[in-house]
Amino acid sequence: MFQEVANGTLNILIGVGITILMMVVGFLVFSTITKYNDLQEIKNGNKAAGIYMGSKLMGVGIIIAFASYSSHDWILMIIWGLVGVIILSLVYLIFDKLTIGFKVCDEVQKGNEAVAKMLSGVIIGVSVVLGTFLL
């Protein structure tokens, strides 16, 4: 019984470590594709930037959760985490091009929470759909 608890605890720690690592990678990638400094905007209290970055990181977490559920392979979790970061980045770039009358990046930088919440829905929705492909 002790061995099962120890193994379970180790698995949880490894899984959390992978999730944090993928979220850091995601943050760095997401920050490079926006036209503004995400960290500075969040530090300055831009709620829209915080909402949007939070949803992207949640999206990475959702994808990793599905990967973890479907396979207990740590390498696959990392691979799917990276695929998730790439796909969520592409979703942002495509969505920014497809919006008519405004650029989502500019609106988030201005603090437009409505746009940030709309983008959050898109990001989380895409993450759930992508995650279901892993089942």
N, CA, C and O atoms as CSV, one atom per row, in Angstrom:
chain,resi,resn,atom,element,x,y,z
A,1,MET,N,N,0.819,-1.193,0.000
A,1,MET,CA,C,0.000,0.000,0.000
A,1,MET,C,C,0.867,1.263,0.000
A,1,MET,O,O,0.589,2.216,-0.729
A,2,PHE,N,N,1.910,1.260,0.819
A,2,PHE,CA,C,2.809,2.419,0.852
A,2,PHE,C,C,3.440,2.651,-0.508
A,2,PHE,O,O,3.588,3.791,-0.950
A,3,GLN,N,N,3.814,1.553,-1.176
A,3,GLN,CA,C,4.432,1.660,-2.504
A,3,GLN,C,C,3.472,2.297,-3.502
A,3,GLN,O,O,3.893,3.109,-4.325
A,4,GLU,N,N,2.184,1.942,-3.443
A,4,GLU,CA,C,1.189,2.532,-4.341
A,4,GLU,C,C,1.049,4.030,-4.101
A,4,GLU,O,O,0.951,4.807,-5.051
A,5,VAL,N,N,1.039,4.433,-2.840
A,5,VAL,CA,C,0.943,5.852,-2.507
A,5,VAL,C,C,2.187,6.589,-2.988
A,5,VAL,O,O,2.085,7.687,-3.534
A,6,ALA,N,N,3.349,5.999,-2.792
A,6,ALA,CA,C,4.603,6.624,-3.232
A,6,ALA,C,C,4.630,6.759,-4.754
A,6,ALA,O,O,5.008,7.807,-5.278
A,7,ASN,N,N,4.232,5.704,-5.462
A,7,ASN,CA,C,4.199,5.765,-6.926
A,7,ASN,C,C,3.191,6.790,-7.412
A,7,ASN,O,O,3.465,7.544,-8.346
A,8,GLY,N,N,2.020,6.821,-6.778
A,8,GLY,CA,C,0.999,7.798,-7.154
A,8,GLY,C,C,1.472,9.220,-6.927
A,8,GLY,O,O,1.244,10.096,-7.760
A,9,THR,N,N,2.128,9.450,-5.806
A,9,THR,CA,C,2.657,10.779,-5.489
A,9,THR,C,C,3.727,11.186,-6.487
A,9,THR,O,O,3.753,12.328,-6.946
A,10,LEU,N,N,4.605,10.261,-6.821
A,10,LEU,CA,C,5.646,10.548,-7.811
A,10,LEU,C,C,5.025,10.882,-9.169
A,10,LEU,O,O,5.452,11.826,-9.834
A,11,ASN,N,N,4.020,10.110,-9.576
A,11,ASN,CA,C,3.345,10.380,-10.848
A,11,ASN,C,C,2.695,11.760,-10.848
A,11,ASN,O,O,2.761,12.475,-11.848
A,12,ILE,N,N,2.080,12.131,-9.758
A,12,ILE,CA,C,1.451,13.451,-9.650
A,12,ILE,C,C,2.505,14.543,-9.771
A,12,ILE,O,O,2.313,15.519,-10.497
A,13,LEU,N,N,3.614,14.380,-9.063
A,13,LEU,CA,C,4.673,15.393,-9.113
A,13,LEU,C,C,5.262,15.528,-10.513
A,13,LEU,O,O,5.522,16.639,-10.975
A,14,ILE,N,N,5.469,14.408,-11.182
A,14,ILE,CA,C,5.996,14.455,-12.555
A,14,ILE,C,C,4.977,15.128,-13.470
A,14,ILE,O,O,5.342,15.977,-14.283
A,15,GLY,N,N,3.711,14.759,-13.345
A,15,GLY,CA,C,2.661,15.356,-14.169
A,15,GLY,C,C,2.534,16.858,-13.948
A,15,GLY,O,O,2.395,17.618,-14.906
A,16,VAL,N,N,2.579,17.281,-12.705
A,16,VAL,CA,C,2.514,18.714,-12.400
A,16,VAL,C,C,3.743,19.423,-12.950
A,16,VAL,O,O,3.642,20.525,-13.488
A,17,GLY,N,N,4.898,18.793,-12.816
A,17,GLY,CA,C,6.131,19.380,-13.353
A,17,GLY,C,C,6.064,19.562,-14.856
A,17,GLY,O,O,6.465,20.602,-15.379
A,18,ILE,N,N,5.553,18.547,-15.558
A,18,ILE,CA,C,5.409,18.642,-17.011
A,18,ILE,C,C,4.421,19.741,-17.369
A,18,ILE,O,O,4.659,20.517,-18.295
A,19,THR,N,N,3.316,19.811,-16.641
A,19,THR,CA,C,2.307,20.842,-16.904
A,19,THR,C,C,2.887,22.237,-16.717
A,19,THR,O,O,2.675,23.114,-17.555
A,20,ILE,N,N,3.609,22.449,-15.636
A,20,ILE,CA,C,4.217,23.767,-15.387
A,20,ILE,C,C,5.239,24.085,-16.480
A,20,ILE,O,O,5.275,25.203,-16.994
A,21,LEU,N,N,6.062,23.106,-16.832
A,21,LEU,CA,C,7.046,23.303,-17.897
A,21,LEU,C,C,6.364,23.702,-19.206
A,21,LEU,O,O,6.805,24.640,-19.871
A,22,MET,N,N,5.298,23.003,-19.578
A,22,MET,CA,C,4.599,23.302,-20.827
A,22,MET,C,C,3.907,24.668,-20.760
A,22,MET,O,O,3.803,25.359,-21.773
A,23,MET,N,N,3.437,25.057,-19.582
A,23,MET,CA,C,2.826,26.380,-19.436
A,23,MET,C,C,3.870,27.482,-19.556
A,23,MET,O,O,3.589,28.540,-20.120
A,24,VAL,N,N,5.060,27.251,-19.037
A,24,VAL,CA,C,6.144,28.229,-19.194
A,24,VAL,C,C,6.533,28.336,-20.664
A,24,VAL,O,O,6.700,29.437,-21.189
A,25,VAL,N,N,6.677,27.192,-21.326
A,25,VAL,CA,C,6.987,27.202,-22.760
A,25,VAL,C,C,5.869,27.930,-23.507
A,25,VAL,O,O,6.137,28.765,-24.371
A,26,GLY,N,N,4.627,27.614,-23.174
A,26,GLY,CA,C,3.494,28.279,-23.803
A,26,GLY,C,C,3.522,29.777,-23.590
A,26,GLY,O,O,3.308,30.545,-24.528
A,27,PHE,N,N,3.783,30.198,-22.365
A,27,PHE,CA,C,3.843,31.626,-22.071
A,27,PHE,C,C,4.904,32.309,-22.929
A,27,PHE,O,O,4.659,33.379,-23.486
A,28,LEU,N,N,6.068,31.699,-23.036
A,28,LEU,CA,C,7.152,32.294,-23.829
A,28,LEU,C,C,6.784,32.365,-25.306
A,28,LEU,O,O,7.030,33.376,-25.963
A,29,VAL,N,N,6.194,31.293,-25.827
A,29,VAL,CA,C,5.797,31.282,-27.242
A,29,VAL,C,C,4.677,32.282,-27.476
A,29,VAL,O,O,4.746,33.083,-28.408
A,30,PHE,N,N,3.647,32.245,-26.640
A,30,PHE,CA,C,2.518,33.157,-26.809
A,30,PHE,C,C,2.976,34.609,-26.720
A,30,PHE,O,O,2.476,35.469,-27.445
A,31,SER,N,N,3.925,34.876,-25.832
A,31,SER,CA,C,4.421,36.242,-25.660
A,31,SER,C,C,5.206,36.733,-26.871
A,31,SER,O,O,5.250,37.933,-27.141
A,32,THR,N,N,5.819,35.815,-27.591
A,32,THR,CA,C,6.598,36.252,-28.755
A,32,THR,C,C,5.721,36.582,-29.958
A,32,THR,O,O,6.141,37.330,-30.841
A,33,ILE,N,N,4.503,36.030,-30.004
A,33,ILE,CA,C,3.669,36.287,-31.178
A,33,ILE,C,C,2.712,37.469,-30.988
A,33,ILE,O,O,2.091,37.916,-31.952
A,34,THR,N,N,2.586,37.970,-29.778
A,34,THR,CA,C,1.750,39.158,-29.593
A,34,THR,C,C,2.590,40.398,-29.864
A,34,THR,O,O,3.811,40.388,-29.711
A,35,LYS,N,N,1.912,41.464,-30.269
A,35,LYS,CA,C,2.608,42.702,-30.627
A,35,LYS,C,C,2.968,43.528,-29.407
A,35,LYS,O,O,3.705,44.508,-29.513
A,36,TYR,N,N,2.464,43.145,-28.271
A,36,TYR,CA,C,2.725,43.875,-27.028
A,36,TYR,C,C,3.459,42.958,-26.051
A,36,TYR,O,O,3.568,41.753,-26.279
A,37,ASN,N,N,3.953,43.535,-24.977
A,37,ASN,CA,C,4.656,42.770,-23.956
A,37,ASN,C,C,3.625,42.245,-22.955
A,37,ASN,O,O,3.135,42.990,-22.106
A,38,ASP,N,N,3.304,40.964,-23.063
A,38,ASP,CA,C,2.272,40.360,-22.219
A,38,ASP,C,C,2.547,40.571,-20.733
A,38,ASP,O,O,1.670,41.001,-19.983
A,39,LEU,N,N,3.760,40.267,-20.323
A,39,LEU,CA,C,4.100,40.357,-18.911
A,39,LEU,C,C,3.963,41.788,-18.403
A,39,LEU,O,O,3.471,42.010,-17.296
A,40,GLN,N,N,4.391,42.750,-19.200
A,40,GLN,CA,C,4.286,44.154,-18.797
A,40,GLN,C,C,2.819,44.585,-18.724
A,40,GLN,O,O,2.418,45.275,-17.786
A,41,GLU,N,N,2.026,44.181,-19.706
A,41,GLU,CA,C,0.600,44.529,-19.702
A,41,GLU,C,C,-0.090,43.953,-18.467
A,41,GLU,O,O,-0.875,44.638,-17.811
A,42,ILE,N,N,0.204,42.704,-18.156
A,42,ILE,CA,C,-0.396,42.069,-16.976
A,42,ILE,C,C,0.084,42.765,-15.711
A,42,ILE,O,O,-0.709,43.039,-14.810
A,43,LYS,N,N,1.385,43.050,-15.642
A,43,LYS,CA,C,1.956,43.748,-14.487
A,43,LYS,C,C,1.306,45.115,-14.294
A,43,LYS,O,O,1.110,45.560,-13.163
A,44,ASN,N,N,0.969,45.785,-15.408
A,44,ASN,CA,C,0.343,47.105,-15.347
A,44,ASN,C,C,-1.152,47.039,-15.056
A,44,ASN,O,O,-1.814,48.073,-14.970
A,45,GLY,N,N,-1.681,45.837,-14.907
A,45,GLY,CA,C,-3.086,45.707,-14.540
A,45,GLY,C,C,-4.047,45.576,-15.706
A,45,GLY,O,O,-5.252,45.754,-15.531
A,46,ASN,N,N,-3.541,45.269,-16.895
A,46,ASN,CA,C,-4.403,45.088,-18.055
A,46,ASN,C,C,-5.154,43.761,-17.889
A,46,ASN,O,O,-4.613,42.687,-18.152
A,47,LYS,N,N,-6.409,43.862,-17.448
A,47,LYS,CA,C,-7.203,42.659,-17.190
A,47,LYS,C,C,-7.416,41.841,-18.451
A,47,LYS,O,O,-7.414,40.610,-18.406
A,48,ALA,N,N,-7.599,42.519,-19.572
A,48,ALA,CA,C,-7.813,41.793,-20.831
A,48,ALA,C,C,-6.606,40.921,-21.163
A,48,ALA,O,O,-6.769,39.771,-21.573
A,49,ALA,N,N,-5.410,41.449,-20.994
A,49,ALA,CA,C,-4.191,40.675,-21.268
A,49,ALA,C,C,-4.094,39.486,-20.309
A,49,ALA,O,O,-3.688,38.395,-20.708
A,50,GLY,N,N,-4.464,39.697,-19.056
A,50,GLY,CA,C,-4.442,38.612,-18.076
A,50,GLY,C,C,-5.470,37.534,-18.384
A,50,GLY,O,O,-5.187,36.341,-18.273
A,51,ILE,N,N,-6.672,37.966,-18.772
A,51,ILE,CA,C,-7.727,37.018,-19.133
A,51,ILE,C,C,-7.286,36.173,-20.318
A,51,ILE,O,O,-7.418,34.949,-20.314
A,52,TYR,N,N,-6.769,36.840,-21.318
A,52,TYR,CA,C,-6.390,36.120,-22.531
A,52,TYR,C,C,-5.212,35.179,-22.287
A,52,TYR,O,O,-5.251,34.029,-22.724
A,53,MET,N,N,-4.170,35.638,-21.601
A,53,MET,CA,C,-3.035,34.763,-21.321
A,53,MET,C,C,-3.472,33.605,-20.429
A,53,MET,O,O,-3.056,32.464,-20.632
A,54,GLY,N,N,-4.307,33.904,-19.447
A,54,GLY,CA,C,-4.807,32.841,-18.576
A,54,GLY,C,C,-5.541,31.766,-19.353
A,54,GLY,O,O,-5.393,30.578,-19.068
A,55,SER,N,N,-6.340,32.181,-20.340
A,55,SER,CA,C,-7.083,31.194,-21.126
A,55,SER,C,C,-6.143,30.358,-21.991
A,55,SER,O,O,-6.378,29.165,-22.184
A,56,LYS,N,N,-5.089,30.970,-22.509
A,56,LYS,CA,C,-4.128,30.202,-23.312
A,56,LYS,C,C,-3.419,29.166,-22.440
A,56,LYS,O,O,-3.208,28.029,-22.860
A,57,LEU,N,N,-3.058,29.569,-21.230
A,57,LEU,CA,C,-2.394,28.626,-20.326
A,57,LEU,C,C,-3.362,27.536,-19.879
A,57,LEU,O,O,-2.975,26.376,-19.736
A,58,MET,N,N,-4.630,27.914,-19.659
A,58,MET,CA,C,-5.643,26.915,-19.324
A,58,MET,C,C,-5.809,25.939,-20.489
A,58,MET,O,O,-5.978,24.738,-20.280
A,59,GLY,N,N,-5.759,26.457,-21.706
A,59,GLY,CA,C,-5.860,25.603,-22.886
A,59,GLY,C,C,-4.744,24.580,-22.933
A,59,GLY,O,O,-4.982,23.413,-23.240
A,60,VAL,N,N,-3.535,25.004,-22.632
A,60,VAL,CA,C,-2.409,24.070,-22.582
A,60,VAL,C,C,-2.665,23.009,-21.511
A,60,VAL,O,O,-2.421,21.823,-21.732
A,61,GLY,N,N,-3.156,23.442,-20.360
A,61,GLY,CA,C,-3.469,22.504,-19.278
A,61,GLY,C,C,-4.538,21.492,-19.680
A,61,GLY,O,O,-4.435,20.311,-19.347
A,62,ILE,N,N,-5.556,21.952,-20.391
A,62,ILE,CA,C,-6.625,21.056,-20.853
A,62,ILE,C,C,-6.053,20.001,-21.789
A,62,ILE,O,O,-6.365,18.818,-21.657
A,63,ILE,N,N,-5.229,20.417,-22.720
A,63,ILE,CA,C,-4.642,19.481,-23.680
A,63,ILE,C,C,-3.767,18.461,-22.954
A,63,ILE,O,O,-3.818,17.270,-23.263
A,64,ILE,N,N,-2.976,18.913,-22.005
A,64,ILE,CA,C,-2.121,17.997,-21.243
A,64,ILE,C,C,-2.961,17.045,-20.404
A,64,ILE,O,O,-2.610,15.875,-20.245
A,65,ALA,N,N,-4.074,17.548,-19.866
A,65,ALA,CA,C,-4.959,16.683,-19.078
A,65,ALA,C,C,-5.507,15.542,-19.925
A,65,ALA,O,O,-5.524,14.394,-19.483
A,66,PHE,N,N,-5.953,15.851,-21.140
A,66,PHE,CA,C,-6.442,14.803,-22.035
A,66,PHE,C,C,-5.321,13.840,-22.402
A,66,PHE,O,O,-5.531,12.629,-22.459
A,67,ALA,N,N,-4.133,14.378,-22.652
A,67,ALA,CA,C,-2.996,13.518,-22.989
A,67,ALA,C,C,-2.656,12.600,-21.825
A,67,ALA,O,O,-2.339,11.427,-22.024
A,68,SER,N,N,-2.721,13.129,-20.625
A,68,SER,CA,C,-2.436,12.325,-19.440
A,68,SER,C,C,-3.488,11.242,-19.246
A,68,SER,O,O,-3.175,10.114,-18.865
A,69,TYR,N,N,-4.737,11.601,-19.515
A,69,TYR,CA,C,-5.829,10.640,-19.353
A,69,TYR,C,C,-5.715,9.485,-20.344
A,69,TYR,O,O,-5.974,8.330,-20.006
A,70,SER,N,N,-5.324,9.820,-21.574
A,70,SER,CA,C,-5.289,8.796,-22.615
A,70,SER,C,C,-4.008,7.962,-22.608
A,70,SER,O,O,-3.986,6.851,-23.136
A,71,SER,N,N,-2.949,8.494,-22.015
A,71,SER,CA,C,-1.678,7.777,-21.999
A,71,SER,C,C,-0.877,8.231,-20.784
A,71,SER,O,O,-0.848,9.418,-20.458
A,72,HIS,N,N,-0.250,7.314,-20.141
A,72,HIS,CA,C,0.579,7.667,-18.983
A,72,HIS,C,C,2.052,7.792,-19.383
A,72,HIS,O,O,2.952,7.581,-18.570
A,73,ASP,N,N,2.270,8.131,-20.626
A,73,ASP,CA,C,3.613,8.295,-21.161
A,73,ASP,C,C,4.014,9.761,-21.027
A,73,ASP,O,O,3.380,10.631,-21.624
A,74,TRP,N,N,5.053,10.043,-20.257
A,74,TRP,CA,C,5.475,11.420,-19.986
A,74,TRP,C,C,5.924,12.131,-21.262
A,74,TRP,O,O,5.654,13.317,-21.449
A,75,ILE,N,N,6.601,11.407,-22.123
A,75,ILE,CA,C,7.075,12.006,-23.377
A,75,ILE,C,C,5.893,12.437,-24.242
A,75,ILE,O,O,5.921,13.511,-24.842
A,76,LEU,N,N,4.850,11.600,-24.307
A,76,LEU,CA,C,3.661,11.975,-25.074
A,76,LEU,C,C,2.980,13.208,-24.492
A,76,LEU,O,O,2.448,14.035,-25.232
A,77,MET,N,N,2.996,13.330,-23.178
A,77,MET,CA,C,2.413,14.530,-22.559
A,77,MET,C,C,3.172,15.778,-23.015
A,77,MET,O,O,2.568,16.807,-23.318
A,78,ILE,N,N,4.480,15.675,-23.058
A,78,ILE,CA,C,5.297,16.818,-23.496
A,78,ILE,C,C,5.043,17.106,-24.986
A,78,ILE,O,O,4.871,18.258,-25.384
A,79,ILE,N,N,5.023,16.060,-25.783
A,79,ILE,CA,C,4.782,16.251,-27.222
A,79,ILE,C,C,3.429,16.900,-27.447
A,79,ILE,O,O,3.332,17.872,-28.195
A,80,TRP,N,N,2.384,16.385,-26.817
A,80,TRP,CA,C,1.049,16.962,-27.004
A,80,TRP,C,C,0.960,18.360,-26.417
A,80,TRP,O,O,0.216,19.197,-26.927
A,81,GLY,N,N,1.703,18.621,-25.362
A,81,GLY,CA,C,1.752,19.986,-24.827
A,81,GLY,C,C,2.336,20.945,-25.853
A,81,GLY,O,O,1.823,22.048,-26.040
A,82,LEU,N,N,3.407,20.526,-26.519
A,82,LEU,CA,C,4.026,21.357,-27.556
A,82,LEU,C,C,3.100,21.523,-28.759
A,82,LEU,O,O,2.986,22.615,-29.316
A,83,VAL,N,N,2.445,20.442,-29.152
A,83,VAL,CA,C,1.480,20.534,-30.249
A,83,VAL,C,C,0.362,21.507,-29.874
A,83,VAL,O,O,-0.079,22.301,-30.705
A,84,GLY,N,N,-0.089,21.444,-28.632
A,84,GLY,CA,C,-1.124,22.359,-28.164
A,84,GLY,C,C,-0.687,23.808,-28.233
A,84,GLY,O,O,-1.456,24.667,-28.663
A,85,VAL,N,N,0.535,24.090,-27.817
A,85,VAL,CA,C,1.062,25.456,-27.873
A,85,VAL,C,C,1.092,25.938,-29.318
A,85,VAL,O,O,0.716,27.074,-29.605
A,86,ILE,N,N,1.534,25.084,-30.220
A,86,ILE,CA,C,1.605,25.462,-31.633
A,86,ILE,C,C,0.200,25.720,-32.189
A,86,ILE,O,O,-0.029,26.731,-32.853
A,87,ILE,N,N,-0.722,24.820,-31.922
A,87,ILE,CA,C,-2.080,24.983,-32.450
A,87,ILE,C,C,-2.758,26.212,-31.863
A,87,ILE,O,O,-3.414,26.956,-32.592
A,88,LEU,N,N,-2.616,26.440,-30.567
A,88,LEU,CA,C,-3.237,27.619,-29.955
A,88,LEU,C,C,-2.614,28.901,-30.487
A,88,LEU,O,O,-3.303,29.914,-30.613
A,89,SER,N,N,-1.341,28.874,-30.797
A,89,SER,CA,C,-0.687,30.034,-31.415
A,89,SER,C,C,-1.262,30.284,-32.803
A,89,SER,O,O,-1.534,31.426,-33.174
A,90,LEU,N,N,-1.448,29.212,-33.568
A,90,LEU,CA,C,-2.029,29.346,-34.902
A,90,LEU,C,C,-3.470,29.848,-34.840
A,90,LEU,O,O,-3.888,30.660,-35.665
A,91,VAL,N,N,-4.212,29.368,-33.872
A,91,VAL,CA,C,-5.597,29.835,-33.700
A,91,VAL,C,C,-5.607,31.336,-33.462
A,91,VAL,O,O,-6.416,32.053,-34.051
A,92,TYR,N,N,-4.720,31.811,-32.608
A,92,TYR,CA,C,-4.636,33.251,-32.336
A,92,TYR,C,C,-4.315,34.022,-33.618
A,92,TYR,O,O,-4.976,35.012,-33.933
A,93,LEU,N,N,-3.306,33.570,-34.349
A,93,LEU,CA,C,-2.892,34.272,-35.569
A,93,LEU,C,C,-3.997,34.267,-36.627
A,93,LEU,O,O,-4.242,35.281,-37.280
A,94,ILE,N,N,-4.652,33.138,-36.790
A,94,ILE,CA,C,-5.746,33.048,-37.763
A,94,ILE,C,C,-6.910,33.931,-37.333
A,94,ILE,O,O,-7.468,34.669,-38.145
A,95,PHE,N,N,-7.274,33.854,-36.065
A,95,PHE,CA,C,-8.404,34.639,-35.569
A,95,PHE,C,C,-8.112,36.129,-35.684
A,95,PHE,O,O,-9.010,36.913,-35.989
A,96,ASP,N,N,-6.879,36.524,-35.444
A,96,ASP,CA,C,-6.510,37.936,-35.561
A,96,ASP,C,C,-6.681,38.407,-37.008
A,96,ASP,O,O,-7.076,39.549,-37.247
A,97,LYS,N,N,-6.387,37.536,-37.967
A,97,LYS,CA,C,-6.531,37.892,-39.390
A,97,LYS,C,C,-8.000,37.898,-39.826
A,97,LYS,O,O,-8.383,38.687,-40.690
A,98,LEU,N,N,-8.818,37.033,-39.240
A,98,LEU,CA,C,-10.201,36.878,-39.684
A,98,LEU,C,C,-11.173,37.902,-39.105
A,98,LEU,O,O,-12.247,38.121,-39.666
A,99,THR,N,N,-10.812,38.524,-38.002
A,99,THR,CA,C,-11.736,39.506,-37.421
A,99,THR,C,C,-11.804,40.724,-38.337
A,99,THR,O,O,-10.790,41.218,-38.828
A,100,ILE,N,N,-13.011,41.181,-38.547
A,100,ILE,CA,C,-13.253,42.303,-39.454
A,100,ILE,C,C,-13.486,43.561,-38.627
A,100,ILE,O,O,-14.296,43.564,-37.700
A,101,GLY,N,N,-12.776,44.618,-38.965
A,101,GLY,CA,C,-12.986,45.905,-38.313
A,101,GLY,C,C,-12.075,46.192,-37.133
A,101,GLY,O,O,-12.007,47.326,-36.659
A,102,PHE,N,N,-11.374,45.172,-36.657
A,102,PHE,CA,C,-10.426,45.383,-35.565
A,102,PHE,C,C,-9.443,44.224,-35.512
A,102,PHE,O,O,-9.681,43.150,-36.064
A,103,LYS,N,N,-8.343,44.475,-34.837
A,103,LYS,CA,C,-7.341,43.433,-34.603
A,103,LYS,C,C,-7.427,43.027,-33.143
A,103,LYS,O,O,-7.362,43.873,-32.251
A,104,VAL,N,N,-7.574,41.734,-32.901
A,104,VAL,CA,C,-7.748,41.274,-31.533
A,104,VAL,C,C,-6.560,41.653,-30.656
A,104,VAL,O,O,-6.735,42.009,-29.491
A,105,CYS,N,N,-5.372,41.577,-31.203
A,105,CYS,CA,C,-4.173,41.918,-30.435
A,105,CYS,C,C,-4.237,43.366,-29.951
A,105,CYS,O,O,-3.940,43.656,-28.792
A,106,ASP,N,N,-4.627,44.266,-30.847
A,106,ASP,CA,C,-4.722,45.679,-30.480
A,106,ASP,C,C,-5.783,45.895,-29.403
A,106,ASP,O,O,-5.583,46.673,-28.471
A,107,GLU,N,N,-6.902,45.206,-29.538
A,107,GLU,CA,C,-7.992,45.375,-28.575
A,107,GLU,C,C,-7.611,44.848,-27.186
A,107,GLU,O,O,-7.952,45.455,-26.171
A,108,VAL,N,N,-6.913,43.732,-27.151
A,108,VAL,CA,C,-6.464,43.200,-25.861
A,108,VAL,C,C,-5.470,44.167,-25.230
A,108,VAL,O,O,-5.522,44.409,-24.025
A,109,GLN,N,N,-4.572,44.716,-26.027
A,109,GLN,CA,C,-3.602,45.676,-25.492
A,109,GLN,C,C,-4.305,46.912,-24.941
A,109,GLN,O,O,-3.843,47.499,-23.962
A,110,LYS,N,N,-5.410,47.312,-25.554
A,110,LYS,CA,C,-6.179,48.464,-25.073
A,110,LYS,C,C,-6.974,48.142,-23.812
A,110,LYS,O,O,-7.515,49.039,-23.165
A,111,GLY,N,N,-7.040,46.862,-23.468
A,111,GLY,CA,C,-7.769,46.465,-22.269
A,111,GLY,C,C,-9.205,46.061,-22.527
A,111,GLY,O,O,-10.007,46.017,-21.595
A,112,ASN,N,N,-9.546,45.765,-23.760
A,112,ASN,CA,C,-10.911,45.387,-24.122
A,112,ASN,C,C,-11.202,43.980,-23.606
A,112,ASN,O,O,-10.822,42.988,-24.228
A,113,GLU,N,N,-11.880,43.907,-22.463
A,113,GLU,CA,C,-12.153,42.623,-21.830
A,113,GLU,C,C,-13.148,41.789,-22.623
A,113,GLU,O,O,-13.101,40.560,-22.576
A,114,ALA,N,N,-14.048,42.441,-23.351
A,114,ALA,CA,C,-15.020,41.690,-24.158
A,114,ALA,C,C,-14.296,40.856,-25.211
A,114,ALA,O,O,-14.622,39.687,-25.417
A,115,VAL,N,N,-13.326,41.453,-25.866
A,115,VAL,CA,C,-12.549,40.719,-26.869
A,115,VAL,C,C,-11.738,39.613,-26.197
A,115,VAL,O,O,-11.661,38.497,-26.711
A,116,ALA,N,N,-11.140,39.917,-25.063
A,116,ALA,CA,C,-10.346,38.907,-24.346
A,116,ALA,C,C,-11.211,37.717,-23.940
A,116,ALA,O,O,-10.768,36.572,-24.039
A,117,LYS,N,N,-12.435,37.970,-23.485
A,117,LYS,CA,C,-13.331,36.875,-23.082
A,117,LYS,C,C,-13.796,36.078,-24.296
A,117,LYS,O,O,-13.929,34.856,-24.219
A,118,MET,N,N,-14.041,36.751,-25.408
A,118,MET,CA,C,-14.405,36.051,-26.633
A,118,MET,C,C,-13.251,35.127,-27.063
A,118,MET,O,O,-13.464,33.962,-27.399
A,119,LEU,N,N,-12.040,35.667,-27.043
A,119,LEU,CA,C,-10.871,34.867,-27.402
A,119,LEU,C,C,-10.685,33.697,-26.438
A,119,LEU,O,O,-10.282,32.608,-26.847
A,120,SER,N,N,-10.975,33.921,-25.175
A,120,SER,CA,C,-10.868,32.848,-24.187
A,120,SER,C,C,-11.780,31.691,-24.555
A,120,SER,O,O,-11.393,30.526,-24.464
A,121,GLY,N,N,-13.000,32.025,-24.973
A,121,GLY,CA,C,-13.928,30.979,-25.386
A,121,GLY,C,C,-13.406,30.197,-26.575
A,121,GLY,O,O,-13.524,28.973,-26.628
A,122,VAL,N,N,-12.830,30.911,-27.528
A,122,VAL,CA,C,-12.269,30.251,-28.718
A,122,VAL,C,C,-11.116,29.332,-28.310
A,122,VAL,O,O,-11.059,28.172,-28.720
A,123,ILE,N,N,-10.211,29.856,-27.511
A,123,ILE,CA,C,-9.029,29.082,-27.098
A,123,ILE,C,C,-9.423,27.854,-26.290
A,123,ILE,O,O,-8.927,26.757,-26.548
A,124,ILE,N,N,-10.305,28.027,-25.321
A,124,ILE,CA,C,-10.703,26.893,-24.478
A,124,ILE,C,C,-11.494,25.885,-25.303
A,124,ILE,O,O,-11.320,24.677,-25.142
A,125,GLY,N,N,-12.366,26.376,-26.190
A,125,GLY,CA,C,-13.119,25.471,-27.055
A,125,GLY,C,C,-12.210,24.641,-27.944
A,125,GLY,O,O,-12.396,23.431,-28.067
A,126,VAL,N,N,-11.232,25.282,-28.563
A,126,VAL,CA,C,-10.287,24.560,-29.421
A,126,VAL,C,C,-9.486,23.555,-28.586
A,126,VAL,O,O,-9.219,22.445,-29.045
A,127,SER,N,N,-9.109,23.931,-27.385
A,127,SER,CA,C,-8.340,23.026,-26.522
A,127,SER,C,C,-9.129,21.776,-26.163
A,127,SER,O,O,-8.588,20.670,-26.169
A,128,VAL,N,N,-10.400,21.953,-25.852
A,128,VAL,CA,C,-11.246,20.787,-25.520
A,128,VAL,C,C,-11.399,19.903,-26.742
A,128,VAL,O,O,-11.264,18.684,-26.637
A,129,VAL,N,N,-11.677,20.485,-27.894
A,129,VAL,CA,C,-11.824,19.690,-29.113
A,129,VAL,C,C,-10.525,18.946,-29.426
A,129,VAL,O,O,-10.546,17.749,-29.714
A,130,LEU,N,N,-9.403,19.652,-29.371
A,130,LEU,CA,C,-8.121,18.998,-29.612
A,130,LEU,C,C,-7.900,17.871,-28.609
A,130,LEU,O,O,-7.451,16.783,-28.972
A,131,GLY,N,N,-8.212,18.134,-27.364
A,131,GLY,CA,C,-8.047,17.106,-26.334
A,131,GLY,C,C,-8.858,15.851,-26.599
A,131,GLY,O,O,-8.399,14.742,-26.325
A,132,THR,N,N,-10.076,16.022,-27.137
A,132,THR,CA,C,-10.907,14.837,-27.383
A,132,THR,C,C,-10.307,13.943,-28.472
A,132,THR,O,O,-10.577,12.743,-28.504
A,133,PHE,N,N,-9.502,14.516,-29.356
A,133,PHE,CA,C,-8.836,13.689,-30.368
A,133,PHE,C,C,-7.816,12.748,-29.722
A,133,PHE,O,O,-7.421,11.747,-30.318
A,134,LEU,N,N,-7.401,13.073,-28.521
A,134,LEU,CA,C,-6.409,12.248,-27.838
A,134,LEU,C,C,-7.022,11.048,-27.134
A,134,LEU,O,O,-6.305,10.143,-26.707
A,135,LEU,N,N,-8.339,11.035,-27.012
A,135,LEU,CA,C,-8.994,9.928,-26.310
A,135,LEU,C,C,-9.114,8.689,-27.168
A,135,LEU,O,O,-9.643,7.674,-26.715
